[in-house]
Amino acid sequence: MSLLQALVLGLFQGVAEFLPISSSGHLLVFQGLMGLSDVPALFDVMLHLATLASILIVFRKRIGGIIMSTVRWIMRTSDDSDAENLAIIPPAALATVVTAVLGLMINKIDLSGSPRIVAGLLLVTAAILLASTFFRGERSYRQMRWTHGLLIGLAQGIGVFPGISRSGITISAGTATGLNRETAGEFSFLIAIPAILGAFVLKLKDMGQLSSTIQPLPLAVATVAAFGAGVVSLLILMPIVRKGKLAWFAAYLIPAGLIGLFLL
């Protein structure tokens, strides 16, 4: 893998991980276009770790608040100011478990050699985003129930399929279950943290294959590019989510999916 190829893949990972256009789908499509058929799955996960760092930076206040509220709850010193942060934990935990179970089953379906199917799933994501324009909830974290964690966790599990945007389907699921857009958007990225860490642990066995296939410098370039692009993408996306304009991205996904179907 050349430095230019690593830079392109890293940038697209950072952009597509958060913008609802499917990072895994784009990585597979671009790897196919570049003739990179031997890239180990752990490379993708390493780029996901870079974008995980982006989440920790952009949502550091919320994440820090959850940690401190949890500590105070354990020490029995929590008060009403901790209620919102503590309300996030049960549905987030349930969503993580559901995602893990469904993701492990879906992960057995290998689409790495089927870029045309992935291109078709980009069209599915476009349909989900178009449908999201009809969802407008009012619930905040304090009104979340276990059903929100269950349904959003199922959506995130389905988002394991390359071509299905994890952020797009989980944010849409959140608003469809009655959450307001701000809450649905932030919750989507918070539950991405354990999902990305879990995927990394599962792929650790491929570490030897990664080091023998990709040199350290291209990997470092791709990782830094993914982190930087991830921060910028998150800062761009959240205002779009608040305005309920996710359907804008369908204007890109539809032609991208159609081009992929015909060219790959």
Buried (B, 14 or more C-beta within 10 A) or exposed (E): BEEEBBBBBBBBBBBBBBBBBBBBBBBBBBBBEBEBEEBBBBBBBBBBBBBBBBBEEBBEEBBEBBEEBBEBBEEEEBEEEBEBBBBBBBBBBBBBBBBBEBBEEBBEEEBBEBBBBBBBBBBBBBEBBBBBBEBEBEBEBEBBBEEBBBBBBBBBBBBBBBBBBBBBBBBBBBBBBBBBBEBBBBBBBBBBBBBBBBBBEBBEEBEEBBEEBBEEEBBBBBBBBBBBBBBBBBEEBBEBBEEBBBBEBBEBBBEBBBEBBEEB
